[in-house]
Amino acid sequence: MKISLGKFRKIYDIAVIGGGAAGISAAINGKAAMKDVVIFESDEPLLKIRKAREIRNYPGFPKATGEEISEAFLNHIKEMDIDLKREKVTGIVREKNFVIYTQKGKAWAKTVILAVGLKSEETFPGEEDLLGKGVSYCVLCDGAAYSGGKVAVISDSEEGEMEAEALKKDYGCGVVYIPLYELKSSDASFSILKNRPLAFKPREKGVEVEFKDMEEGLIVDGVFLIKQFTSPGRLVRGLKMRGRHIAVNRAMETNIPGVFAAGDCTGGPFKIAKAVGEGQIAALGAVRYISQLDSQKMEVKQ
Amino acid sequence: MTVIPEEDAELLREIFDEKMRSDVEVLLFIKREDSSSDEAEKLLKELSALSPKISLQVYDFDKDREAVERYGISRVPAVTIIGEKDYGIRYYGVPFEQEFETLIEWLISVSRGDVDLSPETLKRLEELEEDKKLTVLVTYACPQCPEVAQRVIEFAVASDNISVDIIDIFEFPEVKKDFPVLVSTPKIFAGNKTLTGWRGSDEGALLELIK
């Protein structure tokens, strides 16, 4: 029997979501202002930059490889002792502080800087309508609700295999695993269906997963969708988007007080220097926001 | 071996000392030779020893029928916290892991008799005329559940018209059969209306639910 006291123990000043150039810059600038900073990144940090063969327009590095620049960035955050958590953020909710939900648990922060990059989230027809009514993104949250039942796990990465194992072992579920990627291991203890789902439909008891070239769909009690990327609009409730980009002003403030955004997720040009600059502006905004919070608290006490 | 490590116990002593105002009584309903009841009793005994403002009363579900009926207890283990009055909040299960934070916030809210809701929400709750019974389904491991449970507890503390059953469906899987839609947690039921996921911690969404 364990107890959790996280919310009473540790509240970060700034939570940076994303470990690309903008996120690293935001974290460095926040830390330089003596704030307690954490970066959440589920993938390798700076993965996109690392892949660049040659970068010729980043000041101070006339002819560097992506590997060299990313190493320099990573050394910088190591040097500053910035907390880097290799966890996927699944949702952010504003309470007295921001609650950052990850697949491993949660954390609390006074401000949030979204530096999540620009990717597309694949959504299936019927997914939004059935959310909480047979479709779930979180085994930890909803596994118990389907204990002993039949579930489908649809995943775009190997992470789904662990979740499928957990559903089988911890909750006694019959699992059909549907990989949206090239599955390497063949010794899985659950059944595997290599076919791309088309849509989800409600059934009297459960959900039907429809497939191309299959007359009858797969009927299960629940569907778990394990995605590597969640669009910012779904990540943060009420976040204003402008098309695929997060709507920000010149101070990198979003429409939600205390939430800032920087880098590719705010729009082009998709360059390192632009991302680094926006990361800095966002961090300075977050620092200013925290000062305002602190002075409000002082006024209340007086 | 203790359930609450000394480091956490020290933090809890500080929190209770700083935030609690009046005395509260924690009522625990158990059955003998029931492992969940044993766990709940051990946890709450340790917790109540951390502040002179917290007392613990343990009732046997089979023997103490008068108390069981007075508090409308339907299953065990069950917890309720009484402050200046009974706020109509019942927790069914063992409030540990993630739900331990719910228990701590609940103790503080009842002890203070006030909550941190917006003035608009408090006004709307004051205007509530009908009694509303909410049921919140959680699991102790669900990271999103405590924020929802805590918000609903705040509503119940703020309004005499709201009562709440919080049920851990991991402890009581059979309750899933009692509800008309597929279950995922956190989920709030108010009559035939439901609220799923994080939206349950949103004051506006909760007000809509009880309208």
Chai-1 contact restraints between the chains, C-beta under 6 A:
chainA,res_idxA,chainB,res_idxB,connection_type,confidence,min_distance_angstrom,max_distance_angstrom,comment,restraint_id
A,M1,B,V3,contact,1.0,0.0,6.0,A-B,restraint_1
A,M1,B,E39,contact,1.0,0.0,6.0,A-B,restraint_2
A,M1,B,F96,contact,1.0,0.0,6.0,A-B,restraint_3
A,K2,B,E97,contact,1.0,0.0,6.0,A-B,restraint_4
A,I3,B,F96,contact,1.0,0.0,6.0,A-B,restraint_5
A,I3,B,F100,contact,1.0,0.0,6.0,A-B,restraint_6
A,S4,B,E97,contact,1.0,0.0,6.0,A-B,restraint_7
A,S4,B,Q98,contact,1.0,0.0,6.0,A-B,restraint_8
A,S4,B,F100,contact,1.0,0.0,6.0,A-B,restraint_9
A,S4,B,E101,contact,1.0,0.0,6.0,A-B,restraint_10
A,L5,B,D8,contact,1.0,0.0,6.0,A-B,restraint_11
A,K7,B,E101,contact,1.0,0.0,6.0,A-B,restraint_12
A,F8,B,I15,contact,1.0,0.0,6.0,A-B,restraint_13
A,V93,B,W198,contact,1.0,0.0,6.0,A-B,restraint_14
A,E95,B,E147,contact,1.0,0.0,6.0,A-B,restraint_15
A,Y101,B,P143,contact,1.0,0.0,6.0,A-B,restraint_16
A,G105,B,P143,contact,1.0,0.0,6.0,A-B,restraint_17
A,K106,B,P143,contact,1.0,0.0,6.0,A-B,restraint_18
A,G132,B,S184,contact,1.0,0.0,6.0,A-B,restraint_19
A,G132,B,T196,contact,1.0,0.0,6.0,A-B,restraint_20
A,G132,B,G197,contact,1.0,0.0,6.0,A-B,restraint_21
A,K133,B,V181,contact,1.0,0.0,6.0,A-B,restraint_22
A,K133,B,L182,contact,1.0,0.0,6.0,A-B,restraint_23
A,G134,B,L182,contact,1.0,0.0,6.0,A-B,restraint_24
A,S136,B,S184,contact,1.0,0.0,6.0,A-B,restraint_25
A,L140,B,A141,contact,1.0,0.0,6.0,A-B,restraint_26
A,C141,B,C142,contact,1.0,0.0,6.0,A-B,restraint_27
A,C141,B,Q144,contact,1.0,0.0,6.0,A-B,restraint_28
A,C141,B,T185,contact,1.0,0.0,6.0,A-B,restraint_29
A,D142,B,S184,contact,1.0,0.0,6.0,A-B,restraint_30
A,A144,B,T139,contact,1.0,0.0,6.0,A-B,restraint_31
A,A144,B,I169,contact,1.0,0.0,6.0,A-B,restraint_32
A,A144,B,F170,contact,1.0,0.0,6.0,A-B,restraint_33
A,A145,B,V183,contact,1.0,0.0,6.0,A-B,restraint_34
A,A145,B,S184,contact,1.0,0.0,6.0,A-B,restraint_35
